[in-house]
């Protein structure tokens, strides 16, 4: 059986009320950890606030929102890692891939989620800052129509995901990055 690492248990959280109506933030009520396959510990300490922003909102209709699915625990440690000034985003994204698998995601879903956070990293550094909203959500919606950028990112994720389906089960992170690199310049 493959070693994808393990979680310290289930996170204990509290929803935070946002007076503006977003209500996406959760605060950790106790320390929560993920230990990756190399035995590196990724902490999400008590009082950390997470909101799943590292999964671009533009991709939620494709991969799911941060609070559903077998990647919920992975999204918590990934959010905290992405907010840390001492963690390299790429390292956090690789950790997220393995944490998704440790949380119960299938291989293709884990690969797609990994592509989603890599697209998030790319878009945060490549798209004009005016596109970023105040609360770290990537894109604003106008009425119920997806904006051009959302459609673009969804298309990229779809292309990448289709190509990843053809990779062998033993494909490495470098193999996944090569597929992503053919579609994005990171």
Rosetta constraint file for C-alpha pairs under 8 A:
AtomPair CA 3 CA 37 HARMONIC 5.86 0.50
AtomPair CA 4 CA 36 HARMONIC 6.48 0.50
AtomPair CA 4 CA 37 HARMONIC 5.28 0.50
AtomPair CA 4 CA 98 HARMONIC 5.29 0.50
AtomPair CA 4 CA 99 HARMONIC 6.76 0.50
AtomPair CA 4 CA 101 HARMONIC 6.19 0.50
AtomPair CA 4 CA 102 HARMONIC 5.09 0.50
AtomPair CA 5 CA 34 HARMONIC 7.23 0.50
AtomPair CA 5 CA 35 HARMONIC 5.35 0.50
AtomPair CA 5 CA 36 HARMONIC 4.32 0.50
AtomPair CA 5 CA 37 HARMONIC 4.55 0.50
AtomPair CA 5 CA 38 HARMONIC 7.87 0.50
AtomPair CA 5 CA 39 HARMONIC 7.44 0.50
AtomPair CA 5 CA 98 HARMONIC 7.03 0.50
AtomPair CA 5 CA 99 HARMONIC 6.89 0.50
AtomPair CA 5 CA 102 HARMONIC 5.92 0.50
AtomPair CA 6 CA 34 HARMONIC 5.74 0.50
AtomPair CA 6 CA 35 HARMONIC 5.38 0.50
AtomPair CA 6 CA 36 HARMONIC 6.68 0.50
AtomPair CA 6 CA 99 HARMONIC 7.37 0.50
AtomPair CA 6 CA 102 HARMONIC 5.87 0.50
AtomPair CA 6 CA 103 HARMONIC 7.85 0.50
AtomPair CA 7 CA 32 HARMONIC 7.70 0.50
AtomPair CA 7 CA 33 HARMONIC 5.76 0.50
AtomPair CA 7 CA 34 HARMONIC 4.37 0.50
AtomPair CA 7 CA 35 HARMONIC 6.29 0.50
AtomPair CA 7 CA 73 HARMONIC 7.98 0.50
AtomPair CA 7 CA 102 HARMONIC 7.72 0.50
AtomPair CA 7 CA 103 HARMONIC 7.95 0.50
AtomPair CA 8 CA 32 HARMONIC 6.08 0.50
AtomPair CA 8 CA 33 HARMONIC 5.20 0.50
AtomPair CA 8 CA 34 HARMONIC 6.22 0.50
AtomPair CA 8 CA 35 HARMONIC 7.92 0.50
AtomPair CA 9 CA 32 HARMONIC 7.30 0.50
AtomPair CA 9 CA 33 HARMONIC 7.94 0.50
AtomPair CA 10 CA 32 HARMONIC 7.61 0.50
AtomPair CA 10 CA 73 HARMONIC 7.53 0.50
AtomPair CA 11 CA 28 HARMONIC 7.08 0.50
AtomPair CA 11 CA 30 HARMONIC 7.46 0.50
AtomPair CA 11 CA 31 HARMONIC 7.82 0.50
AtomPair CA 11 CA 32 HARMONIC 5.84 0.50
AtomPair CA 11 CA 73 HARMONIC 7.21 0.50
AtomPair CA 12 CA 28 HARMONIC 5.90 0.50
AtomPair CA 12 CA 29 HARMONIC 5.43 0.50
AtomPair CA 12 CA 30 HARMONIC 6.18 0.50
AtomPair CA 13 CA 26 HARMONIC 6.14 0.50
AtomPair CA 13 CA 27 HARMONIC 5.45 0.50
AtomPair CA 13 CA 28 HARMONIC 4.48 0.50
AtomPair CA 13 CA 29 HARMONIC 5.26 0.50
AtomPair CA 13 CA 30 HARMONIC 7.78 0.50
AtomPair CA 14 CA 26 HARMONIC 5.42 0.50
AtomPair CA 14 CA 27 HARMONIC 5.28 0.50
AtomPair CA 14 CA 28 HARMONIC 6.55 0.50
AtomPair CA 14 CA 29 HARMONIC 6.83 0.50
AtomPair CA 15 CA 23 HARMONIC 7.48 0.50
AtomPair CA 15 CA 24 HARMONIC 7.59 0.50
AtomPair CA 15 CA 25 HARMONIC 6.17 0.50
AtomPair CA 15 CA 26 HARMONIC 4.46 0.50
AtomPair CA 15 CA 27 HARMONIC 6.49 0.50
AtomPair CA 16 CA 23 HARMONIC 6.40 0.50
AtomPair CA 16 CA 24 HARMONIC 7.45 0.50
AtomPair CA 16 CA 25 HARMONIC 5.49 0.50
AtomPair CA 16 CA 26 HARMONIC 5.50 0.50
AtomPair CA 16 CA 27 HARMONIC 6.84 0.50
AtomPair CA 17 CA 21 HARMONIC 7.81 0.50
AtomPair CA 17 CA 23 HARMONIC 5.32 0.50
AtomPair CA 17 CA 25 HARMONIC 7.66 0.50
AtomPair CA 18 CA 22 HARMONIC 5.88 0.50
AtomPair CA 18 CA 23 HARMONIC 4.94 0.50
AtomPair CA 18 CA 24 HARMONIC 7.81 0.50
AtomPair CA 18 CA 25 HARMONIC 7.89 0.50
AtomPair CA 19 CA 23 HARMONIC 7.96 0.50
AtomPair CA 24 CA 51 HARMONIC 5.45 0.50
AtomPair CA 25 CA 49 HARMONIC 6.31 0.50
AtomPair CA 25 CA 50 HARMONIC 5.62 0.50
AtomPair CA 25 CA 51 HARMONIC 4.63 0.50
AtomPair CA 26 CA 49 HARMONIC 5.49 0.50
AtomPair CA 26 CA 50 HARMONIC 5.40 0.50
AtomPair CA 26 CA 51 HARMONIC 6.28 0.50
AtomPair CA 27 CA 46 HARMONIC 7.66 0.50
AtomPair CA 27 CA 47 HARMONIC 5.52 0.50
AtomPair CA 27 CA 48 HARMONIC 5.62 0.50
AtomPair CA 27 CA 49 HARMONIC 4.43 0.50
AtomPair CA 27 CA 50 HARMONIC 6.48 0.50
AtomPair CA 28 CA 32 HARMONIC 7.93 0.50
AtomPair CA 28 CA 44 HARMONIC 7.74 0.50
AtomPair CA 28 CA 45 HARMONIC 7.01 0.50
AtomPair CA 28 CA 46 HARMONIC 4.99 0.50
AtomPair CA 28 CA 47 HARMONIC 5.04 0.50
AtomPair CA 28 CA 48 HARMONIC 5.51 0.50
AtomPair CA 28 CA 49 HARMONIC 6.51 0.50
AtomPair CA 29 CA 46 HARMONIC 5.24 0.50
AtomPair CA 29 CA 47 HARMONIC 6.07 0.50
AtomPair CA 30 CA 45 HARMONIC 6.61 0.50
AtomPair CA 30 CA 46 HARMONIC 4.28 0.50
AtomPair CA 30 CA 47 HARMONIC 7.29 0.50
AtomPair CA 31 CA 43 HARMONIC 7.25 0.50
AtomPair CA 31 CA 44 HARMONIC 5.96 0.50
AtomPair CA 31 CA 45 HARMONIC 4.26 0.50
AtomPair CA 31 CA 46 HARMONIC 4.56 0.50
AtomPair CA 32 CA 43 HARMONIC 6.09 0.50
AtomPair CA 32 CA 44 HARMONIC 5.13 0.50
AtomPair CA 32 CA 45 HARMONIC 6.07 0.50
AtomPair CA 32 CA 46 HARMONIC 7.48 0.50
AtomPair CA 32 CA 77 HARMONIC 7.98 0.50
AtomPair CA 33 CA 41 HARMONIC 6.60 0.50
AtomPair CA 33 CA 42 HARMONIC 5.59 0.50
AtomPair CA 33 CA 43 HARMONIC 4.52 0.50
AtomPair CA 33 CA 44 HARMONIC 5.88 0.50
AtomPair CA 33 CA 45 HARMONIC 7.92 0.50
AtomPair CA 33 CA 77 HARMONIC 7.14 0.50
AtomPair CA 34 CA 41 HARMONIC 5.80 0.50
AtomPair CA 34 CA 42 HARMONIC 5.11 0.50
AtomPair CA 34 CA 43 HARMONIC 6.56 0.50
AtomPair CA 34 CA 74 HARMONIC 7.95 0.50
AtomPair CA 34 CA 77 HARMONIC 6.96 0.50
AtomPair CA 34 CA 99 HARMONIC 7.19 0.50
AtomPair CA 35 CA 39 HARMONIC 5.44 0.50
AtomPair CA 35 CA 40 HARMONIC 5.49 0.50
AtomPair CA 35 CA 41 HARMONIC 4.41 0.50
AtomPair CA 35 CA 42 HARMONIC 6.10 0.50
AtomPair CA 36 CA 40 HARMONIC 5.41 0.50
AtomPair CA 36 CA 41 HARMONIC 6.52 0.50
AtomPair CA 36 CA 42 HARMONIC 7.61 0.50
AtomPair CA 36 CA 95 HARMONIC 6.61 0.50
AtomPair CA 36 CA 98 HARMONIC 6.91 0.50
AtomPair CA 36 CA 99 HARMONIC 7.10 0.50
AtomPair CA 37 CA 98 HARMONIC 7.66 0.50
AtomPair CA 42 CA 77 HARMONIC 6.50 0.50
AtomPair CA 42 CA 81 HARMONIC 7.34 0.50
AtomPair CA 43 CA 77 HARMONIC 6.53 0.50
AtomPair CA 43 CA 80 HARMONIC 7.72 0.50
AtomPair CA 43 CA 81 HARMONIC 7.93 0.50
AtomPair CA 44 CA 48 HARMONIC 6.48 0.50
AtomPair CA 44 CA 76 HARMONIC 7.08 0.50
AtomPair CA 44 CA 77 HARMONIC 5.46 0.50
AtomPair CA 44 CA 80 HARMONIC 5.87 0.50
AtomPair CA 44 CA 81 HARMONIC 7.87 0.50
AtomPair CA 48 CA 80 HARMONIC 7.17 0.50
AtomPair CA 49 CA 80 HARMONIC 7.86 0.50
AtomPair CA 50 CA 76 HARMONIC 6.24 0.50
AtomPair CA 50 CA 79 HARMONIC 5.99 0.50
AtomPair CA 50 CA 80 HARMONIC 6.85 0.50
AtomPair CA 51 CA 66 HARMONIC 7.50 0.50
AtomPair CA 51 CA 76 HARMONIC 7.94 0.50
AtomPair CA 51 CA 79 HARMONIC 7.35 0.50
AtomPair CA 52 CA 65 HARMONIC 7.75 0.50
AtomPair CA 52 CA 66 HARMONIC 4.91 0.50
AtomPair CA 52 CA 67 HARMONIC 7.49 0.50
AtomPair CA 52 CA 75 HARMONIC 6.02 0.50
AtomPair CA 52 CA 76 HARMONIC 7.06 0.50
AtomPair CA 52 CA 79 HARMONIC 6.25 0.50
AtomPair CA 53 CA 57 HARMONIC 7.21 0.50
AtomPair CA 53 CA 66 HARMONIC 7.91 0.50
AtomPair CA 53 CA 79 HARMONIC 7.01 0.50
AtomPair CA 53 CA 136 HARMONIC 6.30 0.50
AtomPair CA 53 CA 137 HARMONIC 5.78 0.50
AtomPair CA 53 CA 138 HARMONIC 7.69 0.50
AtomPair CA 54 CA 75 HARMONIC 7.69 0.50
AtomPair CA 54 CA 78 HARMONIC 7.37 0.50
AtomPair CA 54 CA 79 HARMONIC 6.01 0.50
AtomPair CA 54 CA 82 HARMONIC 7.43 0.50
AtomPair CA 54 CA 117 HARMONIC 6.17 0.50
AtomPair CA 54 CA 120 HARMONIC 6.49 0.50
AtomPair CA 54 CA 121 HARMONIC 8.00 0.50
AtomPair CA 55 CA 59 HARMONIC 7.13 0.50
AtomPair CA 55 CA 60 HARMONIC 7.45 0.50
AtomPair CA 55 CA 65 HARMONIC 7.83 0.50
AtomPair CA 55 CA 66 HARMONIC 6.88 0.50
AtomPair CA 55 CA 75 HARMONIC 7.98 0.50
AtomPair CA 55 CA 116 HARMONIC 6.38 0.50
AtomPair CA 55 CA 117 HARMONIC 5.50 0.50
AtomPair CA 55 CA 120 HARMONIC 6.43 0.50
AtomPair CA 56 CA 60 HARMONIC 6.94 0.50
AtomPair CA 56 CA 116 HARMONIC 7.28 0.50
AtomPair CA 56 CA 117 HARMONIC 7.26 0.50
AtomPair CA 56 CA 120 HARMONIC 5.56 0.50
AtomPair CA 56 CA 137 HARMONIC 6.86 0.50
AtomPair CA 56 CA 138 HARMONIC 5.72 0.50
AtomPair CA 56 CA 139 HARMONIC 7.95 0.50
AtomPair CA 57 CA 65 HARMONIC 7.55 0.50
AtomPair CA 57 CA 137 HARMONIC 6.37 0.50
AtomPair CA 57 CA 138 HARMONIC 6.21 0.50
AtomPair CA 57 CA 139 HARMONIC 6.86 0.50
AtomPair CA 58 CA 138 HARMONIC 7.14 0.50
AtomPair CA 58 CA 139 HARMONIC 6.59 0.50
AtomPair CA 58 CA 150 HARMONIC 4.87 0.50
AtomPair CA 58 CA 151 HARMONIC 7.78 0.50
AtomPair CA 58 CA 153 HARMONIC 6.99 0.50
AtomPair CA 58 CA 154 HARMONIC 7.00 0.50
AtomPair CA 59 CA 63 HARMONIC 6.08 0.50
AtomPair CA 59 CA 64 HARMONIC 7.38 0.50
AtomPair CA 59 CA 116 HARMONIC 7.08 0.50
AtomPair CA 59 CA 150 HARMONIC 7.36 0.50
AtomPair CA 59 CA 153 HARMONIC 7.10 0.50
AtomPair CA 59 CA 154 HARMONIC 5.88 0.50
AtomPair CA 59 CA 157 HARMONIC 7.96 0.50
AtomPair CA 60 CA 64 HARMONIC 4.41 0.50
AtomPair CA 60 CA 65 HARMONIC 4.87 0.50
AtomPair CA 60 CA 66 HARMONIC 7.83 0.50
AtomPair CA 61 CA 65 HARMONIC 7.50 0.50
AtomPair CA 62 CA 154 HARMONIC 7.03 0.50
AtomPair CA 63 CA 112 HARMONIC 7.43 0.50
AtomPair CA 63 CA 113 HARMONIC 6.65 0.50
AtomPair CA 63 CA 116 HARMONIC 7.78 0.50
AtomPair CA 64 CA 68 HARMONIC 6.66 0.50
AtomPair CA 64 CA 69 HARMONIC 7.43 0.50
AtomPair CA 66 CA 71 HARMONIC 7.57 0.50
AtomPair CA 66 CA 72 HARMONIC 6.01 0.50
AtomPair CA 66 CA 75 HARMONIC 6.38 0.50
AtomPair CA 67 CA 72 HARMONIC 5.41 0.50
AtomPair CA 68 CA 72 HARMONIC 6.07 0.50
AtomPair CA 70 CA 100 HARMONIC 6.82 0.50
AtomPair CA 70 CA 103 HARMONIC 5.40 0.50
AtomPair CA 70 CA 104 HARMONIC 5.36 0.50
AtomPair CA 70 CA 105 HARMONIC 5.49 0.50
AtomPair CA 71 CA 75 HARMONIC 6.14 0.50
AtomPair CA 71 CA 99 HARMONIC 7.43 0.50
AtomPair CA 71 CA 100 HARMONIC 4.84 0.50
AtomPair CA 71 CA 101 HARMONIC 7.92 0.50
AtomPair CA 71 CA 103 HARMONIC 5.89 0.50
AtomPair CA 71 CA 104 HARMONIC 7.41 0.50
AtomPair CA 71 CA 105 HARMONIC 6.64 0.50
AtomPair CA 72 CA 76 HARMONIC 6.65 0.50
AtomPair CA 72 CA 103 HARMONIC 7.90 0.50
AtomPair CA 73 CA 77 HARMONIC 6.83 0.50
AtomPair CA 73 CA 99 HARMONIC 7.73 0.50
AtomPair CA 73 CA 100 HARMONIC 7.87 0.50
AtomPair CA 73 CA 103 HARMONIC 6.87 0.50
AtomPair CA 74 CA 78 HARMONIC 6.03 0.50
AtomPair CA 74 CA 96 HARMONIC 5.70 0.50
AtomPair CA 74 CA 99 HARMONIC 5.03 0.50
AtomPair CA 74 CA 100 HARMONIC 5.48 0.50
AtomPair CA 74 CA 103 HARMONIC 7.00 0.50
AtomPair CA 75 CA 79 HARMONIC 5.92 0.50
AtomPair CA 75 CA 96 HARMONIC 7.11 0.50
AtomPair CA 76 CA 80 HARMONIC 6.45 0.50
AtomPair CA 77 CA 81 HARMONIC 6.06 0.50
AtomPair CA 77 CA 96 HARMONIC 7.79 0.50
AtomPair CA 78 CA 82 HARMONIC 6.02 0.50
AtomPair CA 78 CA 92 HARMONIC 6.02 0.50
AtomPair CA 78 CA 93 HARMONIC 7.15 0.50
AtomPair CA 78 CA 95 HARMONIC 7.49 0.50
AtomPair CA 78 CA 96 HARMONIC 5.84 0.50
AtomPair CA 79 CA 83 HARMONIC 6.36 0.50
AtomPair CA 80 CA 84 HARMONIC 6.47 0.50
AtomPair CA 81 CA 87 HARMONIC 6.16 0.50
AtomPair CA 81 CA 89 HARMONIC 7.77 0.50
AtomPair CA 81 CA 92 HARMONIC 5.92 0.50
AtomPair CA 82 CA 87 HARMONIC 6.86 0.50
AtomPair CA 82 CA 88 HARMONIC 7.78 0.50
AtomPair CA 82 CA 89 HARMONIC 5.97 0.50
AtomPair CA 82 CA 92 HARMONIC 6.46 0.50
AtomPair CA 87 CA 91 HARMONIC 7.05 0.50
AtomPair CA 87 CA 92 HARMONIC 6.87 0.50
AtomPair CA 88 CA 92 HARMONIC 6.44 0.50
AtomPair CA 89 CA 93 HARMONIC 6.18 0.50
AtomPair CA 89 CA 121 HARMONIC 7.46 0.50
AtomPair CA 90 CA 94 HARMONIC 6.26 0.50
AtomPair CA 90 CA 118 HARMONIC 7.76 0.50
AtomPair CA 91 CA 95 HARMONIC 6.18 0.50
AtomPair CA 92 CA 96 HARMONIC 6.13 0.50
AtomPair CA 93 CA 97 HARMONIC 6.42 0.50
AtomPair CA 93 CA 114 HARMONIC 6.55 0.50
AtomPair CA 93 CA 117 HARMONIC 6.41 0.50
AtomPair CA 93 CA 118 HARMONIC 6.81 0.50
AtomPair CA 94 CA 98 HARMONIC 6.67 0.50
AtomPair CA 94 CA 114 HARMONIC 7.30 0.50
AtomPair CA 94 CA 173 HARMONIC 7.45 0.50
AtomPair CA 95 CA 99 HARMONIC 5.98 0.50
AtomPair CA 96 CA 100 HARMONIC 5.95 0.50
AtomPair CA 96 CA 114 HARMONIC 6.89 0.50
AtomPair CA 97 CA 101 HARMONIC 6.57 0.50
AtomPair CA 97 CA 110 HARMONIC 5.67 0.50
AtomPair CA 97 CA 111 HARMONIC 6.81 0.50
AtomPair CA 97 CA 113 HARMONIC 7.09 0.50
AtomPair CA 97 CA 114 HARMONIC 5.28 0.50
AtomPair CA 98 CA 102 HARMONIC 6.12 0.50
AtomPair CA 98 CA 110 HARMONIC 7.66 0.50
AtomPair CA 99 CA 103 HARMONIC 5.99 0.50
AtomPair CA 100 CA 104 HARMONIC 6.55 0.50
AtomPair CA 100 CA 105 HARMONIC 5.53 0.50
AtomPair CA 100 CA 110 HARMONIC 5.69 0.50
AtomPair CA 100 CA 113 HARMONIC 7.98 0.50
AtomPair CA 101 CA 105 HARMONIC 4.81 0.50
AtomPair CA 101 CA 106 HARMONIC 6.40 0.50
AtomPair CA 101 CA 107 HARMONIC 6.83 0.50
AtomPair CA 101 CA 110 HARMONIC 6.03 0.50
AtomPair CA 105 CA 109 HARMONIC 5.95 0.50
AtomPair CA 105 CA 110 HARMONIC 5.80 0.50
AtomPair CA 106 CA 110 HARMONIC 6.06 0.50
AtomPair CA 107 CA 111 HARMONIC 6.14 0.50
AtomPair CA 107 CA 169 HARMONIC 7.65 0.50
AtomPair CA 108 CA 112 HARMONIC 6.10 0.50
AtomPair CA 108 CA 161 HARMONIC 7.89 0.50
AtomPair CA 108 CA 164 HARMONIC 7.41 0.50
AtomPair CA 108 CA 165 HARMONIC 6.62 0.50
AtomPair CA 109 CA 113 HARMONIC 6.07 0.50
AtomPair CA 110 CA 114 HARMONIC 6.04 0.50
AtomPair CA 111 CA 115 HARMONIC 6.16 0.50
AtomPair CA 111 CA 161 HARMONIC 7.50 0.50
AtomPair CA 111 CA 164 HARMONIC 7.20 0.50
AtomPair CA 111 CA 176 HARMONIC 7.43 0.50
AtomPair CA 112 CA 116 HARMONIC 6.16 0.50
AtomPair CA 112 CA 157 HARMONIC 7.43 0.50
AtomPair CA 112 CA 160 HARMONIC 7.80 0.50
AtomPair CA 112 CA 161 HARMONIC 5.59 0.50
AtomPair CA 112 CA 164 HARMONIC 7.90 0.50
AtomPair CA 113 CA 117 HARMONIC 6.42 0.50
AtomPair CA 114 CA 118 HARMONIC 6.21 0.50
AtomPair CA 115 CA 119 HARMONIC 6.02 0.50
AtomPair CA 115 CA 157 HARMONIC 6.78 0.50
AtomPair CA 115 CA 160 HARMONIC 7.23 0.50
AtomPair CA 115 CA 161 HARMONIC 7.60 0.50
AtomPair CA 115 CA 180 HARMONIC 6.76 0.50
AtomPair CA 116 CA 120 HARMONIC 6.18 0.50
AtomPair CA 116 CA 157 HARMONIC 6.59 0.50
AtomPair CA 117 CA 121 HARMONIC 6.19 0.50
AtomPair CA 118 CA 122 HARMONIC 6.13 0.50
AtomPair CA 118 CA 180 HARMONIC 7.96 0.50
AtomPair CA 119 CA 123 HARMONIC 5.94 0.50
AtomPair CA 119 CA 153 HARMONIC 7.46 0.50
AtomPair CA 119 CA 157 HARMONIC 7.65 0.50
AtomPair CA 119 CA 184 HARMONIC 7.85 0.50
AtomPair CA 120 CA 124 HARMONIC 6.06 0.50
AtomPair CA 121 CA 125 HARMONIC 6.41 0.50
AtomPair CA 122 CA 126 HARMONIC 5.72 0.50
AtomPair CA 122 CA 127 HARMONIC 7.98 0.50
AtomPair CA 122 CA 184 HARMONIC 7.49 0.50
AtomPair CA 122 CA 185 HARMONIC 7.53 0.50
AtomPair CA 122 CA 186 HARMONIC 5.65 0.50
AtomPair CA 123 CA 127 HARMONIC 5.22 0.50
AtomPair CA 124 CA 129 HARMONIC 7.71 0.50
AtomPair CA 124 CA 132 HARMONIC 7.78 0.50
AtomPair CA 124 CA 138 HARMONIC 7.69 0.50
AtomPair CA 127 CA 131 HARMONIC 7.08 0.50
AtomPair CA 128 CA 132 HARMONIC 7.78 0.50
AtomPair CA 131 CA 138 HARMONIC 7.00 0.50
AtomPair CA 131 CA 139 HARMONIC 6.18 0.50
AtomPair CA 131 CA 140 HARMONIC 7.85 0.50
AtomPair CA 132 CA 136 HARMONIC 6.57 0.50
AtomPair CA 132 CA 137 HARMONIC 6.70 0.50
AtomPair CA 132 CA 138 HARMONIC 5.10 0.50
AtomPair CA 132 CA 139 HARMONIC 6.05 0.50
AtomPair CA 133 CA 137 HARMONIC 5.71 0.50
AtomPair CA 133 CA 138 HARMONIC 6.21 0.50
AtomPair CA 133 CA 139 HARMONIC 6.45 0.50
AtomPair CA 133 CA 140 HARMONIC 6.77 0.50
AtomPair CA 139 CA 149 HARMONIC 7.82 0.50
AtomPair CA 139 CA 150 HARMONIC 7.31 0.50
AtomPair CA 140 CA 147 HARMONIC 7.93 0.50
AtomPair CA 141 CA 145 HARMONIC 6.84 0.50
AtomPair CA 141 CA 146 HARMONIC 6.21 0.50
AtomPair CA 141 CA 147 HARMONIC 6.50 0.50
AtomPair CA 142 CA 146 HARMONIC 7.15 0.50
AtomPair CA 142 CA 147 HARMONIC 7.08 0.50
AtomPair CA 146 CA 150 HARMONIC 6.00 0.50
AtomPair CA 146 CA 151 HARMONIC 6.60 0.50
AtomPair CA 147 CA 151 HARMONIC 6.58 0.50
AtomPair CA 148 CA 152 HARMONIC 6.17 0.50
AtomPair CA 149 CA 153 HARMONIC 6.18 0.50
AtomPair CA 150 CA 154 HARMONIC 6.07 0.50
AtomPair CA 151 CA 155 HARMONIC 6.06 0.50
AtomPair CA 152 CA 156 HARMONIC 6.27 0.50
AtomPair CA 153 CA 157 HARMONIC 6.16 0.50
AtomPair CA 154 CA 158 HARMONIC 6.12 0.50
AtomPair CA 155 CA 159 HARMONIC 6.20 0.50
AtomPair CA 156 CA 160 HARMONIC 6.13 0.50
AtomPair CA 156 CA 183 HARMONIC 6.92 0.50
AtomPair CA 157 CA 161 HARMONIC 5.91 0.50
AtomPair CA 158 CA 162 HARMONIC 6.16 0.50
AtomPair CA 159 CA 163 HARMONIC 6.39 0.50
AtomPair CA 159 CA 183 HARMONIC 7.99 0.50
AtomPair CA 160 CA 164 HARMONIC 6.16 0.50
AtomPair CA 160 CA 179 HARMONIC 6.52 0.50
AtomPair CA 160 CA 180 HARMONIC 6.15 0.50
AtomPair CA 160 CA 183 HARMONIC 7.11 0.50
AtomPair CA 161 CA 165 HARMONIC 6.34 0.50
AtomPair CA 162 CA 166 HARMONIC 7.33 0.50
AtomPair CA 163 CA 167 HARMONIC 7.29 0.50
AtomPair CA 163 CA 179 HARMONIC 6.98 0.50
AtomPair CA 164 CA 176 HARMONIC 7.06 0.50
AtomPair CA 164 CA 179 HARMONIC 7.00 0.50
AtomPair CA 167 CA 171 HARMONIC 6.24 0.50
AtomPair CA 171 CA 175 HARMONIC 5.76 0.50
AtomPair CA 171 CA 176 HARMONIC 7.14 0.50
AtomPair CA 172 CA 176 HARMONIC 6.48 0.50
AtomPair CA 173 CA 177 HARMONIC 6.05 0.50
AtomPair CA 174 CA 178 HARMONIC 6.11 0.50
AtomPair CA 175 CA 179 HARMONIC 6.54 0.50
AtomPair CA 176 CA 180 HARMONIC 6.35 0.50
AtomPair CA 177 CA 181 HARMONIC 5.80 0.50
AtomPair CA 178 CA 182 HARMONIC 6.29 0.50
AtomPair CA 179 CA 183 HARMONIC 7.04 0.50
AtomPair CA 180 CA 184 HARMONIC 6.08 0.50
AtomPair CA 181 CA 185 HARMONIC 5.85 0.50
AtomPair CA 181 CA 186 HARMONIC 6.84 0.50
